[in-house]
């Protein structure tokens, strides 16, 4: 069994950044195997790939302490003016220590995750991974045992670096141009996770000459009590023999759709009903009704009321201490922010009718409706998205919404349906049902 390569961190993609022994090996391998770029990187050549260090504890702590230090320093320097009430707008500096506190909590979670699970490796059965073939291997956690998972999934991504031009110049950002999620089961005591995912033949091979311009990644996400598992591995995906030309992105997505539909629409409707989301059939397709999150989840209702109450209470106490017009004006934005968060949580509802002509999305906030008519051909994606989570005695619980993204006159638009459900696979099945509601087999 091969050992983990010593120089297995992410490979700098250009010779400019190659120094020391790793740089010498990279150049030597490139000269020796000019047509086999996966051999230039030691972990890819051996098929033993450590988890990426991106999003690790070091960076998380640096950012958290930076925000926390700057925020506390500014608050300390301006404390006398804040208490005097002469400059009420300075209270906005309180956002910096608050953000720093949240980032510190995130850094603690990231650190706990690394301590608990270490740095797992992906052991490939065959290297490189061929376009049109299968990614097969195992993710190994060494001597660390995984607890029983509440939910788990594997995701394969094709990622491109896109250059965005702005009025101030240009900037680069990483965009996931294609991805596929597969739910899996993990039982307590396991130290390995098998991986078997298709790679479409119409994807693009990894570009090792330009830093990260095109790369492939497989991610493992496991929701467990305490610190969740969230690791990613860079893949050596290249063109080669053994690929299936019929295994395109559309074919893979169609197979996923058939699998989701075969699971049963009736079961989907029943499962959503248990989550407080109503899905029903109508003559042209499906209708989805989502009541306000605060009306379905007691915890979110309490949070919304607290957001509304704290600024008002703070305002009242401050006015009793120093009743000035500046205090009225200074705390008005905080009270408005609390009222906004509370009203959105307690009153925002959605209704989506999916039929032969597309999606009819209606959103209501405080009784005021906003409607969009979205043809199927203009839809870019319908996919679940986790925007919040809560921690309790039973561990971390993630809540999933549904993002609907479409094109309007060449511009991209997105609406987030506030599902607030705890099962990502259920949200993904709902996305498939809405996307394919016009198909006859869904019209009963």
CORFEN-V604048 format. One record per residue. SS is DSSP state (A for helix, B for strand, O for the rest). OMEGA is omega in whole degrees, 0 to 359 (NA if undefined). Layout:
ss = [SS;SS]
omega = [OMEGA;OMEGA]
This chain:
ss = [O;O;O;O;O;O;O;O;O;O;O;O;O;O;A;A;A;O;O;A;A;A;A;A;A;A;A;A;A;A;A;A;O;O;O;O;A;A;A;A;O;A;A;A;A;A;O;B;B;B;O;O;O;O;O;O;A;A;A;A;A;A;A;A;A;A;A;A;A;A;A;A;A;A;A;A;A;O;A;A;A;A;A;A;O;O;O;A;A;A;A;A;A;A;A;A;A;A;A;A;A;A;A;A;A;A;A;A;A;A;A;A;A;A;A;A;A;O;O;O;B;B;B;B;O;O;O;O;B;B;O;O;O;B;B;B;B;B;B;B;O;O;O;O;O;B;O;O;O;O;B;B;B;B;B;B;B;B;B;B;B;B;B;B;B;B;O;O;B;B;B;B;B;B;B;B;B;B;B;B;B;B;B;B;O;O;O;O;O;B;O;B;B;B;B;B;B;B;O;O;O;O;O;O;O;O;O;O;O;O;O;O;O;B;B;B;B;B;B;B;B;B;B;O;O;O;O;O;B;B;B;B;B;B;B;O;B;B;O;O;O;O;O;O;O;O;O;O;A;A;A;A;A;A;A;A;A;A;A;A;A;A;O;O;A;A;A;A;A;A;A;A;A;A;O;O;B;B;B;B;B;B;O;O;B;B;B;B;B;B;O;O;A;A;A;A;O;A;A;A;A;A;A;A;A;A;A;A;A;A;A;A;A;A;A;A;A;A;A;A;A;O;O;O;A;A;A;A;A;A;A;A;A;A;A;A;A;A;A;A;A;A;A;A;A;A;A;O;B;B;B;B;B;B;B;O;O;B;B;B;B;B;B;B;B;O;O;B;B;B;B;B;B;B;O;A;A;A;B;B;B;B;B;B;B;B;B;B;B;B;B;B;O;O;B;B;B;B;B;B;B;B;B;B;B;B;B;B;O;O;B;B;B;B;B;B;B;B;B;B;B;O;O;A;A;A;A;A;A;A;A;A;A;A;A;O;O;O;O;A;A;A;O;O]
omega = [184;180;176;181;180;183;190;175;182;186;170;194;181;181;181;185;183;179;175;184;181;178;179;179;181;180;180;180;179;179;183;181;184;182;179;188;178;177;181;183;190;182;177;181;181;181;178;192;176;178;179;179;180;181;181;185;183;179;180;180;179;181;182;181;178;179;183;181;180;182;180;179;180;178;180;182;185;186;181;179;178;182;180;180;181;181;185;181;178;180;178;177;178;177;184;176;178;177;178;177;178;179;177;176;179;180;177;179;180;179;178;179;180;180;185;188;181;177;183;179;173;180;183;174;181;177;2;171;189;173;184;180;181;170;181;180;179;172;187;180;179;181;179;183;178;174;178;186;171;174;181;180;169;178;174;186;166;189;177;171;183;177;178;178;180;180;180;181;180;177;181;176;180;182;175;184;176;178;176;180;179;176;180;177;177;180;183;176;181;177;179;177;179;181;175;185;178;176;183;181;181;171;180;181;178;177;182;180;180;187;173;184;175;176;179;183;171;183;174;178;182;177;181;176;183;182;179;173;178;184;181;181;176;188;172;183;182;175;180;180;178;179;179;183;180;183;181;179;180;179;179;179;178;178;176;180;179;180;180;180;181;180;175;178;179;178;178;181;181;180;179;179;177;178;180;179;185;174;180;180;169;189;183;182;184;176;181;178;183;178;180;184;180;178;182;184;183;181;180;176;178;179;180;180;177;178;180;187;186;180;180;179;178;178;183;180;181;180;178;179;182;183;179;181;180;176;177;182;184;183;177;178;179;178;178;178;178;178;180;180;181;182;179;181;187;186;186;179;182;171;182;174;181;182;185;183;181;181;172;185;177;178;178;176;182;178;181;184;170;186;175;172;188;175;181;184;180;181;176;182;168;186;180;181;179;181;181;178;177;180;179;181;181;179;183;177;178;178;186;173;180;178;174;184;181;182;176;180;177;180;182;178;183;173;178;177;184;181;182;180;189;183;182;178;178;177;178;178;177;177;178;181;179;183;185;182;182;182;186;186;176;181;183;NA]
